[in-house]
Amino acid sequence: MSTFRTHLLTRLSRAEWCMLLLLLLCYAYFLPRYADWSQTSRVALILAIVHEGRLEIDSYIGTTGDYAELRGHRYSDKAPGPALLGVPPYALAKAILDTGAGQRIVERLAQGEALRQTLKPGEAASEKVTMAIAQAIATWAVVSIPSAVLGVVLYRVLGRLGAPAPLRLLVTLVYGLATSAFPYAGALYSHQLTAALLFGSFALLWREQAPGALRLLTVGLLMGLSLISEYPTALIIGGLGLYALGMTRRLSTGFVIALGALPPLLVMAIHNQLIFGTPLPVGYSYSALWQNEHQAGLYSLSAPTWEAFWGVTFGLYRGLFSLSPVLLFGIVGLALMLRDRGSWPEGLVCAWSVGSFVAFNSSSGMWSGGFGVGPRYLVPMLPFLAVGIGVALARFGQVRLVQALFAVTVAWSLVAVWSMTIGGQAFPGFEPYPLWMHSWPALLAGDVARNLGTLAGLRGWWSLAPLAVLGGLLLAVGFGRTAATEAVHVPSRALPSEPTAHPTVVSL
């Protein structure tokens, strides 16, 4: 039994706990956007199931334009995974809120200034509170917590490659707070949820030549949940499946993984059968407002175009690398992994995850994704690219020029990502240069996204004070001494700096 397999899910160190809490604090601090159609489409389904016991979202159709229309009823046209996962936590929260104490909390929120500013003429405050609570609870439970756990998993995977603790902490925080992972870890989209599910599967399969049935069933379950949450993740799932078969060299591996994926796939099939009369995911075929887009090619897909490729990579509107240039280090790192005999299989999985998703989104007529921070459809691939950042820094991090370039790209990535995430009450829309046409003007005017500080009565920039204090405290407690005491000293041959057939195994 490998050391990695034994210790992947062992107790967390102090640094890991602080990192987990810091990421969760940042993700949960900013409230999910209330008027975001993609999110409210999922919230509407959660409310319909919990409050009415039905799949029709007719009662909540005024909150979203992302819906399917069939037989005189309206349904969410999204992949059902996030909404279905959000039902249990919201049902539990509703049971608490239905008590006397819970009702007083709802009434207090309904009377608060932060909510009144969001109301339209004639809109009931209590209904807005109900929807906001459902959205927040579902987002935190289904997206924010898995995203914070993903940070710990990435930290340990980088340790498997031999990176020392300070570098792993740095790369994990850069990924979690200076890329598009940050805004979508606090929003009820599928992208960051599937990133956690897919990368968790990768970590569980990492160099496992004889994985147990329980491990493979768990991998299958994670893959199945990812597939019913974001259909294009089938590309990454396929790469992970081939990796598992290559490691174990047993066809039974694929059978057990498929068996683990069966329960969520059956749930999706039942959901689709009840609504559309087929177990297949055809919700977008019935989208009421987006027929032209979905009917172009195959569900908006065609051959890759230069416009879309440039748009999702270096374009100033939704470009991944113009938003977070620090991710360019990831490309260098993945190239190093592919050249190394000891890490090329994992490098191939990461490179496939990145390349296939870029190619897929370069083929879509809807590549920009509407309102958003960066190319949101690329978010599931980002942790695989973050692995490359760790490898590149471990190899070249002692070079002064590399250090300077890394510092500059991290600084820009933090400024750009945080500005677009917290500047204004909605993610940037269709401005061609969203950073300086949307986000910076909003921030200069003190228009900071509603957050937990806002609920406490703080306004504008002052609403960020609790986050700054708590975040600074976690950084000091977790990383002040830990970086020195918990550094893992590994021979350089464990990293893709020179070919090795049997890289050093790091106890995680």
N, C-alpha and C positions, 0 to 999 in steps of 0.2 A: 504494500500500500504506500503510495507516494506521500511525501511530506506535505505537498500542496493539498492533496485530497484530505488528509487528516486535519489540517489546520485552517482550511478555507473558511469555515464557519465557527471557529473557536471564539472565545470571549475577546472583546475589543480592548485594545490598549487605551491608555489615557489620550494619546494623540488621536486615535481613531474615534473615540467618543466625542472629543471636542470638534473634530472635523465633521462628524455626522451631525452634531447639534448646530454647528455653524452653518452648514449647508441648509439644514432644515429651517433654521431661523430665517435665512435670507429668502428661501423659497416661499415660506408661509407668511412672511411679513407683509407682502404686498397682496392686496385682495384681488381675486380674479376679476377680469373685466366683465361688467354686467351686460353690456350691449353688444357683445361679440357673438354673432350668429352661430359660428361653429361650436362655441362652447354652450350657448343656451339651447341649441338643438339637443345636446346630450342631457342638459339639465331638465329640459322638458320631458324627456323620456323617463328620467329618474322620478320626477314628480308624478307623472302619469301612473307609473307602476306602484309607487308607494301610497299615493293619495287615492287613486281610483282603481287600481288593480287592472289596468288595461295598457295596451301598447299604443293606442291612438293618442296623439298629443294635441287634439283639437282644443282643449281648454287652455293651452299655453301657446297657441300659434302666433299670438301677437308679439312674442318675444324673439322670434327667429324667422329668417327667410330661407334657412337651410332645412327644407323638409320635402318629403315625397308625398304625392297626392294620388290616392287610389280609392275607388268605390265611395267617393264622397267624404273620405276621412284623410287626415294628415298624420304623417309618421316622420320620425327622424330618419334622414337618409344617410346617416353616418354608420360606419362599422360599429356594431353594438357593444364591443368590448368595454370601453371606459364607462359607459352608462350602466351596463349591467353590473360591473364591479362596484360602481358607486351606489347601488341600491342598498346593500346591507349597512354601510356606515351611515347613510342618511336616515334609513329606517330606525336605527338605534338612536341617532340624534333627535329624530322626531318624537320618539317615545319619551325622551327626557324633556324636550321642549313643550310637550303637551301637559306637563305637570304645572302646578301653580307657579313654582319658581321659574320654570322655563318660559311661561307666558309673560311673566314680568320682564324677563330679559328681552323677549321679542318686542314688547311694548316700548321698552327703553330705547332699543335700537331704532324702532319706527319713529320715535320722536327726536332722534339725534339729527344734528345739522348735516352730518356727512351724508345721510340718506336723503334728506329733504332736497338736497342739491341735485339729486339724480332723478327726481320724480318728474314725470310729464303731467300736464294738466289733466285732472280727473283720475290719475293713477293712484291706487290705494297703497298706502305705505306698508300695511301688513303683508300684502301680496308680494311687494318688492323685497321685504325682509325674508319671507319664506324662500323666495327664489335665490336670494343672496346667500342665505345659510346653506341651502342645498348645494349650491355651486361651490362654496368654500369648503364644506365638509367633504364632498366628493373629490375635490381637487387635492386637498391635503392628504386624504387617505389613499387615493388611487394614483396620484402623480407625485406629489411632493415627497412623501415618505420613501417610496421606491427610488426616487431620484437621489435622495440623500444616502440611501443604502448603496446605490450604485457608486457613489464616491468611495466608500470603503472597499468595495469590490475592485475598483480600478486601482486603488492604493495597493491592494494585495497582489493583483496581477503584475503590477510594475515591480513589486518585490520578487515575484517569481522569475522575472527577467534579470534580477540582480541589482536593481537600482537602490541606492541608499535611502533611508527614511526621509531626510530633508528634501531630496529631489522628488520623491514620491508625493510628499505633502504638497510641494509647490505645484507639480503637474496636476494633481487632483483638484486643487483649488482653482487653478487656471481653467481647467475644463469646466468645473462646476459654476464658476462665477464670471468668466471672461469669454464665453461662447454662447451660442443660442440655446445651450442647455439651460441657462439661467432663466430667461423669460418663460420658457415652456415647462419648466419644473413647477411653475406656479399658475398654470393654466390648464383647463380641462380639455386639452387636446390629446391625441393619441401618441404624438411623436416622442415625447420624453418617456412616457410609460413604456413604449416598445423598446426604446434605447436601453432601459433598465432590464427588461425581460430578455432581450437578445444578448446583451453583454453578460448577464447572469448565466445564460446558457453556455456562452463561450467559456466563462470561468470554470463552470462545472465540468466541461469537457476537456479542459486544458491538459494535453499530453496524457490523457487517461487511456491506457492500453487495455485495461480490464475493469471498466467501471461496473459497479453493481447495478442490479435492476432498479433499485429505488432511485439512484442517481439518474439513470436514463429516463425513468418515468417522470422525474422532476423536470429534466431538460425538455421532455416532450410537452409537459404541461405549460412551461414558460413559452415555448414556441407556439403552442396552440393559442394561448392568450394573446400573444403578439399578433398572430395572423388574424384573429377576429377583431383586433383593435385597429390594425393598419394593414390593409391587404398587400401593398407593395413590399412589406417586409418578408414576403415569400422568397425574395431574392437572397437576402441575408440568411434566412432559414435554410435555403438550399445549400449555401456554402458551408454552414455549420454542420448540416447533415453529412455532407461529403467528408468533412474533416473528421467527424466521429467515426465514419466507416473506415477512413484511412488509418486512424489511430488503432482501432480495435481489430480491423480486418475480419469482421464478422457481420454477415447480413442480418443476423438476429438483432444487432444493435439498432438498425433502422426500424425493425418491427417493434421493439420495445419503446423507442422514442415515439413512433406513430401511435402506439397504444396510449401513451401519456397525453398526447395531443388530442385524443378522441373526445374527452368530455367537453372542453370548450368548443370544439368544432360542432358537436351535437347540439349544444346550446344555441350556437349561431344558426344552425340549420333549422331548429325548431322556431326560433325567432323569425327567420325569413319565411318559413312555410306558413306561419300564422298570418303574416302580413301580405306577402307577395305570392303565395301559392307555390313557391319553389324553395328548396333548401339553399339555392345558390345566392350569392351576394349581389343582388340586382337593384339595391336601393337607389343608386344614382340614375338608373334608367327612368325612374319616376320623379326625379327632382323637378319641382314646380318652376323654379326660377333660373335653372342653369342648363336647360336642354341644349341650347346652341353649343355651349362649351363641351358638354359631355358627349354630344353626337359628332364632334369633330374627331375623326379617326376612331380609335377604339377607346371609349371613355376618355377622350381628350388626348390620347397617345398617338404618336406618329413616329416618323424617323427623327433622330436627334437633329437639332438645329443649332447653328452657331449663336443665334440670339439667346436661346434658352441656356446654352452652356455658359456663355459669358455672363448672363444674368445671374445664374446661381453661384458663380465662382468669384469673378472680379468686378462685376457690375456695381455701381454705386447705389443702385436701388435695392437689390436684395442679395448682393454678392457675399458669399461666405467669407472670403479672404479679405475683402475690403472692410468687413465688419470685424473680423477676428484674424488679423494677419499672423498671429502666433500659431495658428493651425498649420501654416506652411512648414513649420518644423516637423509636423507629423508626417508629411510626405517624405522628408529626408529620412526620418526614422524608419518608416515602412520600407523604403528602398534598402536600408542597411539590414533589416530583418530578412528580406528576400535574398540577400547575398550571403547570408550566414547559414551554414549547414545545420546548426543547432536550433535556429528559430524560424527557418523559412516556412514551415507549415503554418505556424501562427501568423507570420507575416503575410502569407498568401490569403488567409481568412480575412485579416484586417484590410488588405489591399482590395480584395473582392468586395467586401462590404462597402468600402468607400467608392470604388470605381463603378460598381453596378448601380449604386444609388445616384451618383452624379449622371451616369448615362441615362438612367430611367427618367430622372427629372428633366434632363435636357431634351427628352422626347415628348414632354407634356406641354400642351397649349396653356395650361394653368400653372406653370412653373413658379410664378411670382407668389402665389398663395394668398392673395388679398392682403388684408391687414396683418401685419406681422413684424417680427424682428429677424431680419435675415431670411434665408431660404428655409422655411420651417419644414419642408418635406425632407430635407437632408439631416434633420436632427437625429434620427435613429442611428446614423452611421458615426456620429461624432465621438463616442467613447473608443471606437476602434481606431480612429485617427489620433486620439489622445495618447494611445499606447505608443505611437510613433514619436510623439513629442518627448516622452520619457527616454526612449532609446536614443534619440538624437542628442539630448542633453547629456546623457550618460557617456556618450562617445566624444562629443565636442564641447561639453560644458566648461572645460577648463580654458578654452581659448578666449582671450579677452574680447575679440571682435564678436564672437558668438554670444558672449555674455551681454555685450552692449546691444546687439540686435534683438536678443530675447527680451531684455528690459524694455526697449522701445516698443516692441510689438505687444508685449503684455500690457503696458500702460495704455496704448491706443485701444486695445481690445477691451480693457476694463471701462474706459471712458465711453466708447461707442456703445457697448452692450448695455451698460447701466443707464446711459442717457436715453436710449431707445426704449428700455424697459420701464423706466419710472417717469419719463417725461410726458406728462399729460394723462388723461383718463382713458385713453385707448392706445393700442399699439399703432405705429405709423400706418397710414393708409396708402394712398396712391400718389403721394408726392414723389417726384423723380429723385430728389435728394433728401430722404427722410430725416437724416441726422440734423442738418442745419435748416431744414424747412419746417420740421415738425417738433423734434425732440428738444433741441437747444432753445428755441423760442419759448416753449412751454416751461422749461426749467428756469430760464431767466425771468419769467413772469411768476415764479413760485408755484407753478401748477405741477405738483408732485402727485403721482398716482396714489389713490386712496390705499391706506395701509392700516396696520394695527395701531399705530400712533395717532392716525386720524380719528379712529374710534374713541381714543382716550381724550380727544379734544384738541390735539396739537394740529397746527396748520402749516402748510407749505414745507419749507426745509426743516422746520422744527419737528415735524412728524418723524423725521429720520433719526432723531437723537436717541431714542431707546435702542434702535438697531445698531447705531454706532457704538453705544456703550456696551451692550451685551456682546456684539461681535468682537469688539476689542478685548473684552474680558476673556472670551473663549480662545482667541488667538494667543493671549498672554499665558493663560493657564495651560493650554494644550501644547503650544509649540515653543514656549520660551526655553524650557529645559529639555523637552522631549527630543527635539531635533538632535541634540548632542548625545543624550543617553540611550536613545532607541535606534540610532543609525545602525544599519546592517552592513557589515563589512564583507564584501563578496569579491573574490578574484575577478579581475577584469575579463577573463575569458567567459564569464557567465553572460556577458553582453555581446551583441553583434559587432564586436570590434575585430575579432579574428575567428575563423571557422572552428567550431568544435562539434563533435558528434554527440557528446553527452554534457550539456551545460550544467553548471552547478545548480543544485536544488536549494532553494532558500526556504527556511522554515517560516511560515506565515502565521 
